[in-house]
Amino acid sequence: MKSPLAIFCLVLVISLFGLHQCASASAGKNERIDIFVPPCIRGHCSFGLTRDCYCCVGKVKQCWKTKEPCWQTCPKLNPPLAQTPSSIF
């Protein structure tokens, strides 16, 4: 009867220690996490299964046949939002 209780207590202590370590390793509230979001993604512009054009990511959806004009124009059409620490959280 004492052996299962001892095993349960040991597992509980190990689990709580792991949870504590995980919580202390997470990012703080004032740290900024930079995630790159490309201005263009491949899209379907014609009928079929192949992705044959590049389209803007954001409110303005516009597509081009090649990557270069998309990457040059989309950041102007959909500018990134200015982020302050208070607007992130």
Biopython code that builds the backbone (N, CA, C, O; Angstrom):
import numpy as np
from Bio.PDB.StructureBuilder import StructureBuilder

atoms = [
    (1, "MET", "N", (0.816, -1.193, 0.000)),
    (1, "MET", "CA", (0.000, 0.000, 0.000)),
    (1, "MET", "C", (0.865, 1.265, 0.000)),
    (1, "MET", "O", (0.475, 2.259, -0.612)),
    (2, "LYS", "N", (1.992, 1.260, 0.646)),
    (2, "LYS", "CA", (2.846, 2.435, 0.703)),
    (2, "LYS", "C", (3.617, 2.643, -0.593)),
    (2, "LYS", "O", (3.948, 3.777, -0.939)),
    (3, "SER", "N", (3.903, 1.578, -1.302)),
    (3, "SER", "CA", (4.683, 1.688, -2.532)),
    (3, "SER", "C", (3.951, 2.496, -3.612)),
    (3, "SER", "O", (4.576, 3.371, -4.211)),
    (4, "PRO", "N", (2.661, 2.254, -3.895)),
    (4, "PRO", "CA", (1.981, 3.074, -4.902)),
    (4, "PRO", "C", (1.884, 4.542, -4.497)),
    (4, "PRO", "O", (1.944, 5.425, -5.353)),
    (5, "LEU", "N", (1.734, 4.810, -3.202)),
    (5, "LEU", "CA", (1.664, 6.192, -2.741)),
    (5, "LEU", "C", (3.017, 6.890, -2.920)),
    (5, "LEU", "O", (3.076, 8.054, -3.318)),
    (6, "ALA", "N", (4.080, 6.179, -2.627)),
    (6, "ALA", "CA", (5.415, 6.756, -2.791)),
    (6, "ALA", "C", (5.700, 7.037, -4.270)),
    (6, "ALA", "O", (6.271, 8.074, -4.606)),
    (7, "ILE", "N", (5.308, 6.124, -5.140)),
    (7, "ILE", "CA", (5.511, 6.323, -6.579)),
    (7, "ILE", "C", (4.692, 7.515, -7.064)),
    (7, "ILE", "O", (5.177, 8.325, -7.855)),
    (8, "PHE", "N", (3.450, 7.623, -6.591)),
    (8, "PHE", "CA", (2.596, 8.748, -6.974)),
    (8, "PHE", "C", (3.216, 10.071, -6.534)),
    (8, "PHE", "O", (3.237, 11.033, -7.302)),
    (9, "CYS", "N", (3.714, 10.124, -5.315)),
    (9, "CYS", "CA", (4.341, 11.353, -4.809)),
    (9, "CYS", "C", (5.591, 11.707, -5.602)),
    (9, "CYS", "O", (5.833, 12.882, -5.882)),
    (10, "LEU", "N", (6.386, 10.709, -5.966)),
    (10, "LEU", "CA", (7.593, 10.941, -6.742)),
    (10, "LEU", "C", (7.249, 11.492, -8.128)),
    (10, "LEU", "O", (7.883, 12.436, -8.599)),
    (11, "VAL", "N", (6.262, 10.911, -8.766)),
    (11, "VAL", "CA", (5.839, 11.390, -10.090)),
    (11, "VAL", "C", (5.297, 12.815, -9.990)),
    (11, "VAL", "O", (5.568, 13.643, -10.860)),
    (12, "LEU", "N", (4.541, 13.102, -8.945)),
    (12, "LEU", "CA", (3.990, 14.439, -8.748)),
    (12, "LEU", "C", (5.097, 15.468, -8.577)),
    (12, "LEU", "O", (5.038, 16.538, -9.183)),
    (13, "VAL", "N", (6.102, 15.168, -7.766)),
    (13, "VAL", "CA", (7.206, 16.100, -7.535)),
    (13, "VAL", "C", (7.996, 16.329, -8.819)),
    (13, "VAL", "O", (8.360, 17.465, -9.122)),
    (14, "ILE", "N", (8.265, 15.275, -9.572)),
    (14, "ILE", "CA", (9.004, 15.414, -10.835)),
    (14, "ILE", "C", (8.201, 16.253, -11.824)),
    (14, "ILE", "O", (8.771, 17.085, -12.530)),
    (15, "SER", "N", (6.883, 16.047, -11.883)),
    (15, "SER", "CA", (6.034, 16.810, -12.802)),
    (15, "SER", "C", (6.017, 18.284, -12.431)),
    (15, "SER", "O", (6.107, 19.144, -13.307)),
    (16, "LEU", "N", (5.903, 18.584, -11.152)),
    (16, "LEU", "CA", (5.888, 19.983, -10.726)),
    (16, "LEU", "C", (7.220, 20.666, -10.998)),
    (16, "LEU", "O", (7.248, 21.838, -11.374)),
    (17, "PHE", "N", (8.326, 19.948, -10.813)),
    (17, "PHE", "CA", (9.636, 20.515, -11.114)),
    (17, "PHE", "C", (9.762, 20.825, -12.599)),
    (17, "PHE", "O", (10.271, 21.884, -12.966)),
    (18, "GLY", "N", (9.308, 19.920, -13.455)),
    (18, "GLY", "CA", (9.350, 20.148, -14.905)),
    (18, "GLY", "C", (8.479, 21.318, -15.321)),
    (18, "GLY", "O", (8.854, 22.082, -16.210)),
    (19, "LEU", "N", (7.324, 21.469, -14.693)),
    (19, "LEU", "CA", (6.444, 22.588, -14.987)),
    (19, "LEU", "C", (7.084, 23.904, -14.570)),
    (19, "LEU", "O", (6.958, 24.906, -15.274)),
    (20, "HIS", "N", (7.758, 23.908, -13.448)),
    (20, "HIS", "CA", (8.440, 25.116, -12.982)),
    (20, "HIS", "C", (9.557, 25.509, -13.953)),
    (20, "HIS", "O", (9.709, 26.687, -14.277)),
    (21, "GLN", "N", (10.325, 24.546, -14.411)),
    (21, "GLN", "CA", (11.408, 24.829, -15.342)),
    (21, "GLN", "C", (10.867, 25.361, -16.667)),
    (21, "GLN", "O", (11.461, 26.260, -17.261)),
    (22, "CYS", "N", (9.760, 24.819, -17.126)),
    (22, "CYS", "CA", (9.156, 25.262, -18.377)),
    (22, "CYS", "C", (8.650, 26.690, -18.258)),
    (22, "CYS", "O", (8.815, 27.478, -19.189)),
    (23, "ALA", "N", (8.045, 27.036, -17.144)),
    (23, "ALA", "CA", (7.510, 28.376, -16.943)),
    (23, "ALA", "C", (8.624, 29.410, -16.854)),
    (23, "ALA", "O", (8.455, 30.532, -17.331)),
    (24, "SER", "N", (9.748, 29.064, -16.262)),
    (24, "SER", "CA", (10.837, 30.032, -16.130)),
    (24, "SER", "C", (11.608, 30.208, -17.435)),
    (24, "SER", "O", (12.330, 31.194, -17.586)),
    (25, "ALA", "N", (11.475, 29.285, -18.378)),
    (25, "ALA", "CA", (12.195, 29.384, -19.642)),
    (25, "ALA", "C", (11.402, 30.125, -20.705)),
    (25, "ALA", "O", (11.948, 30.440, -21.762)),
    (26, "SER", "N", (10.133, 30.412, -20.456)),
    (26, "SER", "CA", (9.317, 31.082, -21.469)),
    (26, "SER", "C", (9.715, 32.545, -21.594)),
    (26, "SER", "O", (10.370, 33.103, -20.713)),
    (27, "ALA", "N", (9.304, 33.164, -22.712)),
    (27, "ALA", "CA", (9.657, 34.556, -22.974)),
    (27, "ALA", "C", (8.942, 35.477, -22.003)),
    (27, "ALA", "O", (7.791, 35.243, -21.633)),
    (28, "GLY", "N", (9.638, 36.524, -21.596)),
    (28, "GLY", "CA", (9.046, 37.501, -20.695)),
    (28, "GLY", "C", (8.045, 38.385, -21.420)),
    (28, "GLY", "O", (7.947, 38.348, -22.646)),
    (29, "LYS", "N", (7.308, 39.174, -20.664)),
    (29, "LYS", "CA", (6.272, 40.004, -21.267)),
    (29, "LYS", "C", (6.842, 41.121, -22.128)),
    (29, "LYS", "O", (6.196, 41.528, -23.093)),
    (30, "ASN", "N", (8.011, 41.623, -21.819)),
    (30, "ASN", "CA", (8.577, 42.742, -22.559)),
    (30, "ASN", "C", (9.504, 42.314, -23.689)),
    (30, "ASN", "O", (10.050, 43.168, -24.387)),
    (31, "GLU", "N", (9.694, 41.022, -23.884)),
    (31, "GLU", "CA", (10.547, 40.563, -24.965)),
    (31, "GLU", "C", (9.767, 40.568, -26.265)),
    (31, "GLU", "O", (8.584, 40.229, -26.285)),
    (32, "ARG", "N", (10.417, 40.946, -27.337)),
    (32, "ARG", "CA", (9.779, 41.000, -28.646)),
    (32, "ARG", "C", (10.169, 39.754, -29.429)),
    (32, "ARG", "O", (11.338, 39.369, -29.468)),
    (33, "ILE", "N", (9.191, 39.139, -30.043)),
    (33, "ILE", "CA", (9.419, 37.959, -30.862)),
    (33, "ILE", "C", (9.221, 38.364, -32.310)),
    (33, "ILE", "O", (8.114, 38.732, -32.704)),
    (34, "ASP", "N", (10.275, 38.303, -33.105)),
    (34, "ASP", "CA", (10.196, 38.691, -34.506)),
    (34, "ASP", "C", (9.882, 37.470, -35.360)),
    (34, "ASP", "O", (10.607, 36.475, -35.341)),
    (35, "ILE", "N", (8.801, 37.565, -36.100)),
    (35, "ILE", "CA", (8.405, 36.502, -37.023)),
    (35, "ILE", "C", (8.345, 37.116, -38.410)),
    (35, "ILE", "O", (7.648, 38.108, -38.624)),
    (36, "PHE", "N", (9.074, 36.531, -39.353)),
    (36, "PHE", "CA", (9.079, 37.046, -40.720)),
    (36, "PHE", "C", (7.850, 36.530, -41.457)),
    (36, "PHE", "O", (7.633, 35.322, -41.553)),
    (37, "VAL", "N", (7.050, 37.454, -41.975)),
    (37, "VAL", "CA", (5.902, 37.111, -42.798)),
    (37, "VAL", "C", (6.203, 37.631, -44.197)),
    (37, "VAL", "O", (6.319, 38.841, -44.394)),
    (38, "PRO", "N", (6.334, 36.727, -45.179)),
    (38, "PRO", "CA", (6.663, 37.193, -46.529)),
    (38, "PRO", "C", (5.518, 38.030, -47.097)),
    (38, "PRO", "O", (4.354, 37.788, -46.778)),
    (39, "PRO", "N", (5.844, 39.015, -47.939)),
    (39, "PRO", "CA", (4.792, 39.855, -48.492)),
    (39, "PRO", "C", (3.946, 39.141, -49.545)),
    (39, "PRO", "O", (2.837, 39.582, -49.849)),
    (40, "CYS", "N", (4.461, 38.035, -50.107)),
    (40, "CYS", "CA", (3.764, 37.326, -51.181)),
    (40, "CYS", "C", (3.738, 35.824, -50.924)),
    (40, "CYS", "O", (4.639, 35.260, -50.303)),
    (41, "ILE", "N", (2.677, 35.197, -51.424)),
    (41, "ILE", "CA", (2.591, 33.739, -51.392)),
    (41, "ILE", "C", (2.193, 33.248, -52.774)),
    (41, "ILE", "O", (1.631, 33.992, -53.577)),
    (42, "ARG", "N", (2.495, 31.981, -53.038)),
    (42, "ARG", "CA", (2.099, 31.382, -54.315)),
    (42, "ARG", "C", (0.593, 31.177, -54.313)),
    (42, "ARG", "O", (0.018, 30.779, -53.300)),
    (43, "GLY", "N", (-0.048, 31.447, -55.445)),
    (43, "GLY", "CA", (-1.492, 31.316, -55.521)),
    (43, "GLY", "C", (-1.938, 30.672, -56.824)),
    (43, "GLY", "O", (-1.137, 30.431, -57.727)),
    (44, "HIS", "N", (-3.241, 30.398, -56.899)),
    (44, "HIS", "CA", (-3.861, 29.829, -58.094)),
    (44, "HIS", "C", (-4.528, 30.964, -58.865)),
    (44, "HIS", "O", (-5.516, 31.530, -58.399)),
    (45, "CYS", "N", (-4.002, 31.298, -60.029)),
    (45, "CYS", "CA", (-4.596, 32.377, -60.825)),
    (45, "CYS", "C", (-5.342, 31.835, -62.039)),
    (45, "CYS", "O", (-6.176, 32.536, -62.611)),
    (46, "SER", "N", (-5.058, 30.622, -62.431)),
    (46, "SER", "CA", (-5.775, 30.029, -63.556)),
    (46, "SER", "C", (-6.432, 28.742, -63.076)),
    (46, "SER", "O", (-6.175, 28.276, -61.966)),
    (47, "PHE", "N", (-7.265, 28.187, -63.911)),
    (47, "PHE", "CA", (-7.933, 26.943, -63.543)),
    (47, "PHE", "C", (-6.922, 25.800, -63.578)),
    (47, "PHE", "O", (-6.179, 25.660, -64.549)),
    (48, "GLY", "N", (-6.890, 25.008, -62.558)),
    (48, "GLY", "CA", (-5.950, 23.904, -62.472)),
    (48, "GLY", "C", (-5.425, 23.759, -61.055)),
    (48, "GLY", "O", (-5.810, 24.496, -60.148)),
    (49, "LEU", "N", (-4.544, 22.800, -60.890)),
    (49, "LEU", "CA", (-4.016, 22.502, -59.564)),
    (49, "LEU", "C", (-2.673, 23.155, -59.285)),
    (49, "LEU", "O", (-2.205, 23.131, -58.146)),
    (50, "THR", "N", (-2.044, 23.735, -60.296)),
    (50, "THR", "CA", (-0.715, 24.319, -60.082)),
    (50, "THR", "C", (-0.841, 25.761, -59.599)),
    (50, "THR", "O", (-1.756, 26.490, -59.983)),
    (51, "ARG", "N", (0.081, 26.140, -58.766)),
    (51, "ARG", "CA", (0.138, 27.520, -58.288)),
    (51, "ARG", "C", (1.008, 28.290, -59.278)),
    (51, "ARG", "O", (2.217, 28.074, -59.361)),
    (52, "ASP", "N", (0.382, 29.177, -60.014)),
    (52, "ASP", "CA", (1.077, 29.800, -61.138)),
    (52, "ASP", "C", (1.243, 31.308, -61.005)),
    (52, "ASP", "O", (1.580, 31.964, -61.990)),
    (53, "CYS", "N", (1.022, 31.881, -59.827)),
    (53, "CYS", "CA", (1.222, 33.312, -59.652)),
    (53, "CYS", "C", (1.609, 33.609, -58.202)),
    (53, "CYS", "O", (1.609, 32.719, -57.352)),
    (54, "TYR", "N", (1.938, 34.870, -57.938)),
    (54, "TYR", "CA", (2.320, 35.327, -56.602)),
    (54, "TYR", "C", (1.327, 36.402, -56.177)),
    (54, "TYR", "O", (1.079, 37.351, -56.922)),
    (55, "CYS", "N", (0.754, 36.256, -54.974)),
    (55, "CYS", "CA", (-0.280, 37.175, -54.490)),
    (55, "CYS", "C", (0.141, 37.806, -53.165)),
    (55, "CYS", "O", (0.848, 37.197, -52.363)),
    (56, "CYS", "N", (-0.315, 39.054, -52.956)),
    (56, "CYS", "CA", (-0.011, 39.784, -51.721)),
    (56, "CYS", "C", (-0.688, 39.135, -50.522)),
    (56, "CYS", "O", (-1.784, 38.583, -50.623)),
    (57, "VAL", "N", (-0.003, 39.217, -49.382)),
    (57, "VAL", "CA", (-0.563, 38.800, -48.108)),
    (57, "VAL", "C", (-0.999, 40.073, -47.399)),
    (57, "VAL", "O", (-0.189, 40.983, -47.224)),
    (58, "GLY", "N", (-2.243, 40.159, -46.993)),
    (58, "GLY", "CA", (-2.751, 41.345, -46.313)),
    (58, "GLY", "C", (-4.130, 41.724, -46.814)),
    (58, "GLY", "O", (-4.816, 40.923, -47.448)),
    (59, "LYS", "N", (-4.536, 42.971, -46.521)),
    (59, "LYS", "CA", (-5.866, 43.417, -46.909)),
    (59, "LYS", "C", (-6.002, 43.546, -48.419)),
    (59, "LYS", "O", (-7.010, 43.132, -48.992)),
    (60, "VAL", "N", (-4.988, 44.120, -49.067)),
    (60, "VAL", "CA", (-5.042, 44.305, -50.517)),
    (60, "VAL", "C", (-4.526, 43.035, -51.179)),
    (60, "VAL", "O", (-3.363, 42.667, -51.009)),
    (61, "LYS", "N", (-5.387, 42.371, -51.928)),
    (61, "LYS", "CA", (-5.017, 41.135, -52.634)),
    (61, "LYS", "C", (-4.786, 41.473, -54.103)),
    (61, "LYS", "O", (-5.718, 41.824, -54.827)),
    (62, "GLN", "N", (-3.547, 41.362, -54.524)),
    (62, "GLN", "CA", (-3.205, 41.595, -55.915)),
    (62, "GLN", "C", (-2.195, 40.532, -56.301)),
    (62, "GLN", "O", (-1.374, 40.135, -55.475)),
    (63, "CYS", "N", (-2.238, 40.060, -57.550)),
    (63, "CYS", "CA", (-1.380, 38.954, -57.974)),
    (63, "CYS", "C", (-0.568, 39.322, -59.216)),
    (63, "CYS", "O", (-0.972, 40.155, -60.027)),
    (64, "TRP", "N", (0.595, 38.670, -59.335)),
    (64, "TRP", "CA", (1.480, 38.818, -60.483)),
    (64, "TRP", "C", (1.951, 37.447, -60.928)),
    (64, "TRP", "O", (1.918, 36.485, -60.160)),
    (65, "LYS", "N", (2.382, 37.368, -62.160)),
    (65, "LYS", "CA", (2.872, 36.095, -62.706)),
    (65, "LYS", "C", (4.272, 35.751, -62.182)),
    (65, "LYS", "O", (4.633, 34.576, -62.107)),
    (66, "THR", "N", (5.057, 36.767, -61.823)),
    (66, "THR", "CA", (6.414, 36.511, -61.338)),
    (66, "THR", "C", (6.581, 37.050, -59.918)),
    (66, "THR", "O", (5.770, 37.848, -59.448)),
    (67, "LYS", "N", (7.625, 36.611, -59.254)),
    (67, "LYS", "CA", (7.862, 36.929, -57.848)),
    (67, "LYS", "C", (8.355, 38.366, -57.635)),
    (67, "LYS", "O", (7.958, 39.022, -56.672)),
    (68, "GLU", "N", (9.206, 38.846, -58.520)),
    (68, "GLU", "CA", (9.872, 40.132, -58.309)),
    (68, "GLU", "C", (8.905, 41.311, -58.187)),
    (68, "GLU", "O", (9.020, 42.074, -57.227)),
    (69, "PRO", "N", (7.945, 41.499, -59.122)),
    (69, "PRO", "CA", (7.037, 42.648, -58.942)),
    (69, "PRO", "C", (6.157, 42.509, -57.695)),
    (69, "PRO", "O", (5.781, 43.510, -57.085)),
    (70, "CYS", "N", (5.839, 41.305, -57.328)),
    (70, "CYS", "CA", (5.037, 41.089, -56.124)),
    (70, "CYS", "C", (5.813, 41.526, -54.889)),
    (70, "CYS", "O", (5.275, 42.244, -54.046)),
    (71, "TRP", "N", (7.061, 41.107, -54.771)),
    (71, "TRP", "CA", (7.875, 41.453, -53.603)),
    (71, "TRP", "C", (8.189, 42.943, -53.565)),
    (71, "TRP", "O", (8.432, 43.485, -52.487)),
    (72, "GLN", "N", (8.191, 43.623, -54.716)),
    (72, "GLN", "CA", (8.462, 45.058, -54.742)),
    (72, "GLN", "C", (7.218, 45.878, -54.414)),
    (72, "GLN", "O", (7.331, 46.928, -53.780)),
    (73, "THR", "N", (6.027, 45.424, -54.830)),
    (73, "THR", "CA", (4.810, 46.216, -54.712)),
    (73, "THR", "C", (4.013, 45.922, -53.447)),
    (73, "THR", "O", (3.448, 46.843, -52.857)),
    (74, "CYS", "N", (3.951, 44.680, -53.019)),
    (74, "CYS", "CA", (3.103, 44.311, -51.877)),
    (74, "CYS", "C", (3.462, 45.012, -50.568)),
    (74, "CYS", "O", (2.544, 45.386, -49.838)),
    (75, "PRO", "N", (4.735, 45.215, -50.222)),
    (75, "PRO", "CA", (5.019, 45.958, -48.983)),
    (75, "PRO", "C", (4.484, 47.385, -49.019)),
    (75, "PRO", "O", (4.184, 47.949, -47.967)),
    (76, "LYS", "N", (4.357, 47.987, -50.211)),
    (76, "LYS", "CA", (3.793, 49.336, -50.320)),
    (76, "LYS", "C", (2.272, 49.295, -50.182)),
    (76, "LYS", "O", (1.676, 50.206, -49.607)),
    (77, "LEU", "N", (1.642, 48.242, -50.708)),
    (77, "LEU", "CA", (0.189, 48.121, -50.620)),
    (77, "LEU", "C", (-0.269, 47.734, -49.223)),
    (77, "LEU", "O", (-1.311, 48.200, -48.762)),
    (78, "ASN", "N", (0.492, 46.891, -48.549)),
    (78, "ASN", "CA", (0.165, 46.400, -47.205)),
    (78, "ASN", "C", (1.345, 46.659, -46.277)),
    (78, "ASN", "O", (2.099, 45.734, -45.976)),
    (79, "PRO", "N", (1.523, 47.901, -45.815)),
    (79, "PRO", "CA", (2.675, 48.177, -44.944)),
    (79, "PRO", "C", (2.532, 47.445, -43.613)),
    (79, "PRO", "O", (1.418, 47.257, -43.124)),
    (80, "PRO", "N", (3.668, 47.025, -43.018)),
    (80, "PRO", "CA", (3.605, 46.354, -41.712)),
    (80, "PRO", "C", (3.126, 47.315, -40.641)),
    (80, "PRO", "O", (3.379, 48.519, -40.699)),
    (81, "LEU", "N", (2.427, 46.757, -39.658)),
    (81, "LEU", "CA", (1.934, 47.565, -38.547)),
    (81, "LEU", "C", (3.077, 47.913, -37.610)),
    (81, "LEU", "O", (3.952, 47.086, -37.347)),
    (82, "ALA", "N", (3.065, 49.135, -37.110)),
    (82, "ALA", "CA", (4.067, 49.532, -36.116)),
    (82, "ALA", "C", (3.671, 48.918, -34.795)),
    (82, "ALA", "O", (2.581, 49.173, -34.282)),
    (83, "GLN", "N", (4.571, 48.096, -34.236)),
    (83, "GLN", "CA", (4.267, 47.398, -32.996)),
    (83, "GLN", "C", (5.012, 48.015, -31.838)),
    (83, "GLN", "O", (6.227, 48.207, -31.888)),
    (84, "THR", "N", (4.272, 48.320, -30.804)),
    (84, "THR", "CA", (4.867, 48.766, -29.556)),
    (84, "THR", "C", (4.676, 47.639, -28.539)),
    (84, "THR", "O", (3.804, 46.790, -28.728)),
    (85, "PRO", "N", (5.452, 47.611, -27.493)),
    (85, "PRO", "CA", (5.284, 46.536, -26.506)),
    (85, "PRO", "C", (3.869, 46.432, -25.960)),
    (85, "PRO", "O", (3.429, 45.329, -25.636)),
    (86, "SER", "N", (3.136, 47.536, -25.845)),
    (86, "SER", "CA", (1.777, 47.470, -25.317)),
    (86, "SER", "C", (0.807, 46.902, -26.352)),
    (86, "SER", "O", (-0.209, 46.320, -25.970)),
    (87, "SER", "N", (1.088, 47.052, -27.659)),
    (87, "SER", "CA", (0.169, 46.536, -28.670)),
    (87, "SER", "C", (0.415, 45.056, -28.968)),
    (87, "SER", "O", (-0.424, 44.411, -29.597)),
    (88, "ILE", "N", (1.527, 44.520, -28.535)),
    (88, "ILE", "CA", (1.817, 43.109, -28.785)),
    (88, "ILE", "C", (0.994, 42.238, -27.851)),
    (88, "ILE", "O", (0.533, 41.171, -28.256)),
    (89, "PHE", "N", (0.801, 42.664, -26.619)),
    (89, "PHE", "CA", (0.115, 41.836, -25.631)),
    (89, "PHE", "C", (-1.250, 42.322, -25.401)),
    (89, "PHE", "O", (-1.984, 41.747, -24.597)),
]
sb = StructureBuilder()
sb.init_structure("model")
sb.init_model(0)
sb.init_chain("A")
sb.init_seg("    ")
for serial, (resi, resn, name, xyz) in enumerate(atoms, 1):
    if name == "N":
        sb.init_residue(resn, " ", resi, " ")
    sb.init_atom(name, np.array(xyz, "f"), 0.0, 1.0, " ", f" {name:<3s}", serial, name[0])
structure = sb.get_structure()
